[in-house]
Amino acid sequence: MPDEIDVQAMLERFRMRARAVRQRGIPPVEGAERKRFVDQARVDFQDFAIIGDAEGRLEDGILTLTVDLRPAPAEGSSGSQRPS
């Protein structure tokens, strides 16, 4: 099974899911149900986007996803750069 996994294709599917969550409309619900829907969409987007931004590799049957969660440096800052 591990040899059959296309890590880059999997990551692209997560990027597509994140875009889909961002683009979907809010159904005609009101009040507490609307808030639950919006809150769930925010969490779904965050989860899909984090995995979609990962660098992945499959070695010896172990899938490793690396995600840099550090904030990007401000433009024009002379501080240390995030490694790419």
Phi, psi and omega in degrees: 000311183304327181291343183271353184277125173262097187300316182295321178294321178297315180296322177296322177298322177292322176298319179295321178296319179298316178298319181297319179296318180297325187270344184287147180279172177264128180294162183286073176239158183233167172062224185298323180295321177297315180298317178299318180297313181296317179297318179294320178298321179297315180293317178301313180300313181302312182297312181295319181293320179299312180292321178297331179275356184289157167259128184239151174210150179239115181227125178053039178080007180248120177272123179240124176249128179247125182233123177269107182265003179291145178295145177293145178295149178295145179299139178080000180283145180261008179289182181294146180270148172292135177292148179261000000 
